[in-house]
Amino acid sequence: MAQIVFGSRVRKSPFFDATITGGVTAFSIYNHMFMPVSYGDPIGEYERVKTGVSMWDVGAERQVEIVGPDATTVAQLVSARRLTNLTVGRARYAPMCGYDGCLINDPIALRLEENRWWLSIADSDMVHWVKGIAGAGGYEAQVFEPDVSPLAIQGPKADDVARTLFDDELVDSLGFFHHRAVELNGIPLVICRSGWSRQGGVELFLTDSTHGQALWDLVMQAGAPYGIAPGTPHQMERIENGLLSYASDTDPDTDPIEAGLGAYVNLDGDFDFIGKQALIARHADPTTRRRLVNVTLDGEMPNPEHPWEALSGDTNIGQVRTATYSPKLDRNVGLALVSVSYATAGTSFDVDADGTTLTATVMDVPFGTSL
């Protein structure tokens, strides 16, 4: 079996050694870093995040910091969603477009100070993009990747663990996408009610990487009475609940509206952002576009290592981008990027899964709220 070889070229998170001790069995490369993707028990890890509590090394979820007098101007220019009215201490999902209107990242934007922002990014080199935009425009703003590494606590019992670590008042006052700078046993953090699951929880943004092992140990100790164990952002849980994975569910020609993010894009706003006019032009005739839909998959599904062709007869209508088994539905499910004429719930089409023909049926989205 092929292996990932550890070396100095690919970075390790501050929690890397702890994940090794914790029994990690597989990594992926994400933002030029090793990111855990399995501890060897997919169903057990799924059940833990659905019914208990799990802790994830998501240090590969890097931050782009923008700071200076023009920081808000730059943050708004690279974000397709209005940010100027976001108050300090709040966060907002804010897709980013290239000049062609296509999706190039879907970060969470956190406003730490009036003129200081983090873009908590998915897997692509956004620090170079934002730095280039700021420099080319002559804006008075510094753009860099800070020493910030998130550790996520996710699941129905995540708040119980957080209350053990912090005081009840802090945890109870932390609304969705609210964040606050805190210290825990001398460890500097920003705690945010966020995370890549529908089960709820918090992310602890460690702001001094030398404390990675100490923070991991504190969370494990606090979570022990609640059955906490290491896990990872879970493919089964996120597909069931319609959570987008940039670059897994999208291709380079996908725009945010096609990806189902239209509610988070302000095309009618009185502000400009990179790609706005191109995005408007792309959807002048919406019948020519595609849509990301949830599908069930009938047939003997092979391991999905790359996108599969979606077919109507011999005509290509798109791709099944990702697929997995759903414990909730006890069947295979996936996300398909298909022509809008095939995107209506109940529509079926064939899928060429590496030579195996599957039948895909479009479902209401997301699965987690429709069933």
N, C-alpha and C positions, 0 to 999 in steps of 0.2 A: 504494500500500500504506500502511496506517495506521502511524504511528510513535509512539514514546514521546518526549515532549519533556522535555529536562532542565531542571530549575529548582531553586530553593532549597527548595521545599516538601517534595520527596522527597529523603531523605538519600542521600549517597554513602558507600561504605565507604572505609577508608584505602587500599584497593588499587584504587580506581576508575580513577585515571589509568593505572595499570599495565595494567589490563584493556583500556583503550582502545588503548594502545600494543601490547598483545599481540594485537589483532585481534578483539576481541569484536564479534559481529554482532547480538546480540539480548539484551534485558534483560526481566525481569519485575519486578513490584513485590512485595516480600516484607517484612513487618514495616516498612512505610513506607520502604523503601529500594530502590534499584536493585540487582537481583541478576542477574549474567550467567547466561544460559541457553543460549547457543550461540556458538561461534567459527566457524560456517559449514561444518563438516565432521562431521556427526553420526556417520557410520560410523567415521571416523578417530578421533574422540574416544572412541567406544565401544571400539575396539580398543586404544587407549592405556591406558584404565583397566583393561581386561581382561587385557592382556599386558605392559604397561610401567608407566608412572607418569604421573600427571596432577596438576596443582595447581589448586585451585579457590578463588576468592574467595567464601567463604560468610560474609562479614562481616554479612550480613543475618540470620544465625542469632544473634539477640540473646540476652543473658543477663539474667535477673532475679536480682539479688543480694539475699539475705536475711541480715542480720547482727545480732547482739545476743543477750542472754540467752535469749530465747524463739524464736530463729531456727529451731531444730530442730522445735519444736512447730508453728510456722507451716508449715515445709516439709512436715511429715507431714500436716498438716490438708488441704493442697491436693494431695497426692499419693495416688493410689489404691494404690500399692505401698509396702511397709514401707521406711522410710529410716532409722529410729532405730538400726538395727544396722549401718549403713554406716560404714566406718572412714574416717578422714581420708586423702586421697590416692586414694580410689576414686570411681567414678561408677556410676550405675544408670539404666536406662530406667524412667521413672516417669510413666505416663499420669495426666492430670488430668481430673476430672469436674466438671460443674456440679451445682447442687442437684437437677436432674432425672435425674442419673445419666448424662447424655450426655457424650461425649468433647469437651473444649474445648481440649486440647493434648496433645502426647506428648513432653515434653522428656527430655533427659538431665539427671539431677540429679548435680552434682559437690559433694562435701564437701571444701572447702578447709581449713577449720579446724573445731574442735569446734562452734562456733556461727557458722559462716559457710558459706553455700551459694550455688551458682549453679544456676539452672534454665536450661538451654540450649534455648530454645524453638523450636517451629515457628511458622507464620505466624498469630499472633493476639495481642491486646493483653494479655498475661498480667501485665505489671508493674502495670497498673491493678487487675486482679483480685486479685492477691496483696496489694497495698498496701491495698485495701479490706478484705480478710479480716483482715489484721493490725490495721488501725485499728479496725474494728468490734468486734473481740474484745478490744481493749485490750492486745494483746501488746507486750512490750518488744522490738521488732525494727524495724530500718530496712529498707525495701524500695525498691530503685531499680534503674535500668539503669546498670551500670558502663561504663567505657570499655574494652570488650573486643570484639575482632573476630577470629573464627577464619579461618585460612587452612589449607585441607586439602591433604594430600599423600596420594594414593590410588593403589593399584595394586600388583601383585606386586613392583615394584622400589621401593616407597615406603620400606622399611626401609633400602635402600642409600643413598637420598638422606638419610634421617635420620641415618645413621651418618656421613655426610660432614659434616653440620651439627653433630652432637653426638658425644660419645664412645660407643664401642660398648657400654660397660657400662650407660650410661643407657638406650639403646634396647633392649638385650637384657633389661633388668630391668623394662621397662614392659609389664606384662600388660594384657590386654584390659580397657578401661575403668579403667585406672590413669592417674593424672595427677601431674605434678610441676611446681612453679614453677622456672624456669630463666632464665638470661640467655644471649643469643646476640649476641656483639659489642656488648654493652651494651644490647641490646634486651630488655625484660622480657616474658616469655612464661609461659604454662602449657602444657606439652605433654601431650597426652592421646592414648592409643591408642584412637581412635574415628574415625568418619566414615560418611557415608551411602552406603556401597557394601559389597558382600560380598567385595571383593578385598583388604581390609586396608589399613592405613596409620595416619597420625597426623593430629591437628589441632593447629595452633599457635595458641593463644588469645593474640593480641597484646593486651597490657594498657596500651599507650600508642600512641594512634592516629597520633601524629606520625611513627612509624617504619614506616608502611605500605609505602612505596616501598622502603626499605632492606631490609625483611624479604623482600619479593617478589624483589628482586634477588639476595639471598643464596640463596634457594631455587632460583631459576632457574640460578644459577651451579653450585650443588651438584648439581643434577639434570641438567645438560647432558650428562655422559657416559652417562646412562641414557635420553636421549631425552625428557626432560620437556618438557611444553608446557602452556599454559593450557587448562583444560577447565571443565566444570560438573557438578554432580550429574546423573547421566545417566538419562533416562527409560527407555531400553531396558534398561539394566543393572539398574535397581532393580525394574522390573516382572518381569523374568525371575527375580529373586531374592526376590520377595515382600516388598520393603521398603515399608512404609506411607508414604504422603504425606498428612498430615493436611489435610483440606478438599478435596483433589483426589479422594481415594478415599472420603471420608466426606461425609455431609450433616449438617445440624444435629441430626437425630434419631438419629444413630448413637452407640451406646455402645461402650466399649472391648472388650467381649466380642464384639459383632457385628463389630468391626473386626479380630478375630483376636488381640487383646491380652490374652486371659483369663489367660495364664500370668504376666502382669505386673501383675495386679490381685489384691490380698489380701482377698477378701470374707470369708474365715474368720479373718482376723487379729484379735488382741485390741486393736485400736486403731481409732479412728474416722477417717474422712476425708469430705470434702464429697461428697455424692451416694451414699454407701455404701448407705443403706437404700433409696433410689430404684432403685439398680442391682439390688439383691437382688429388689425387687418386680417390676422389668421382666422378670426371668428366672425368675420363679416358674413360668411356663408357657413353656418354651423353644420350643415349636412355633409360637408367635405371633411369634417374632423373625425377624431377617434374618441373613445371614452374608456376609462379603466373601470372594469366591472368585476364583481365577485361571481365565481362560477363553481358549480359542483362538477366533478369529473367521474364519469362512469367508465369502468374498464380496468384492466390490470395495469396500474400506473407504475412505470419505472422511476428510478431516482431522478428527480429533476435537477440536473446540473447546469442547464442553460435554457433559454426560452424555447418554446415549441411553437410550430406554425399552426395557426388557426385557419380552417378551410371551410368554404361553402362550395361543395363540389370540388372542382380543381382550382378555384379562385382563392387566393390569399386574402383574408379579411383582418389579419392582425396576428397577435402572438399571445399565448399563455406565458406570462412573464415569470410567475412563481407558483408553486403548488406544494401541498403538504396534506398529511392526514389530519382530520379534525376529530379529536376525542368527543367534542360536544355533539357533533352530528353523526359520528361513527361512519364517516365517509371521506373521500378525498375532495379537497377544495383548492381553489386557486384564484389568482388575479389575472385577468386577461385584458389586454389593450387592443380593442377591436373597433372597426368602423361603427359609427353611431347607428346605422341601420340594423346592426346585430346586437345592440346594447340594451334592448328592452328586456325586462324580467320575463322569464319563460322561454326566451329564444334559445334554440339549441344549434350547435355547429360541431363539426369534427375537429379533432386535434391530432396532429402527427407528432407523437411522443417518441422520437427516436425510432421510428418504424412501427410502433404500436399505435393503433387508432383508438382514441378515446372519444367519448361524447361529452361535450361541455354544455351546461345549461346555465343561463344567466339567472342570478338570484338577486333579490332585493339586498341593498347594502346598508350597514354591514350585517354579516351573519349574526353577530352577537346581540344586536338589538331587534332583528327581524324574526328571531325564533325563540 
